[in-house]
Amino acid sequence: MARDQTDQQPPPAQRSPVRGEPARVPLAMRPLGLWGTAMTARRNVLELIPAIATRQPIVSGTTGLRWHLVMDPASLRRILKVNRAGFAGG
């Protein structure tokens, strides 16, 4: 009697991870507000990244407090290395 394909696969712990496609998450298309942000963060914090951040080097907004999302490598270098003392995290 022939065996099914499922009988020949190793158990899940022994399978190699799927390769090719990176992890995906739907990005925020509109402001979520304080409650929406909290609920989204509980589900998956990556969903809080605004879709416009994939096209603009710096995105700013307000959700309770003012925030800035820096995506540009040159700007990140300037903030984190060159002008570190000028920022709250430095």
C-alpha positions in Angstrom: 0.0 0.0 0.0 1.4 3.5 -0.9 2.1 6.0 1.8 0.6 9.5 1.8 2.9 12.5 1.3 2.1 13.7 4.8 3.5 10.5 6.3 6.9 11.2 4.7 7.4 14.8 6.1 9.4 15.3 9.2 7.7 16.6 12.3 7.2 20.4 12.6 10.2 20.8 15.0 12.6 19.3 12.4 11.4 21.2 9.3 13.5 24.0 8.1 12.0 27.5 8.1 10.2 28.8 5.0 12.6 30.9 2.9 12.0 33.5 0.2 9.2 35.8 1.5 10.1 38.2 4.4 7.6 38.7 7.2 4.7 40.9 6.2 2.3 43.1 8.1 -0.4 45.5 7.0 0.9 49.0 7.6 -1.3 51.8 9.1 -3.1 53.8 6.4 -4.7 56.3 8.7 -4.3 57.7 12.2 -5.6 55.1 14.8 -6.1 57.4 17.8 -5.0 56.5 21.3 -7.4 53.5 21.8 -6.8 52.1 18.3 -3.0 52.4 18.8 -3.2 50.5 22.1 -5.3 47.7 20.7 -3.1 47.4 17.6 0.0 47.3 19.7 -1.4 44.4 21.7 -2.0 42.5 18.5 1.2 43.4 16.6 3.3 46.4 17.2 4.7 46.4 13.6 1.2 47.3 12.4 1.7 50.8 14.0 4.3 51.7 11.3 2.6 54.2 9.0 2.6 53.2 5.3 4.0 56.6 4.3 7.2 55.7 6.3 8.2 53.5 3.3 8.2 56.6 1.1 9.3 59.5 3.4 12.6 59.7 5.3 11.0 61.3 8.4 7.4 61.0 9.6 5.9 62.9 12.6 2.6 62.5 14.3 0.7 62.8 17.6 -0.8 60.0 19.6 -1.0 61.4 23.1 2.5 62.8 22.7 4.4 64.1 19.7 6.5 61.4 18.0 8.9 61.2 15.0 9.8 58.1 13.0 13.2 58.4 11.2 13.7 55.9 8.3 16.6 57.7 6.4 20.0 56.1 7.1 21.9 59.4 6.9 19.5 61.1 9.3 19.7 58.1 11.7 23.5 58.3 11.7 23.3 62.0 12.5 20.8 61.6 15.3 22.5 58.5 16.9 26.1 59.3 16.4 27.0 62.9 15.4 24.4 64.9 17.4 23.7 62.4 20.1 23.8 64.9 23.0 21.2 67.1 21.4 18.4 64.5 21.6 16.5 63.2 24.7 17.9 59.7 24.3 21.5 60.8 24.3 
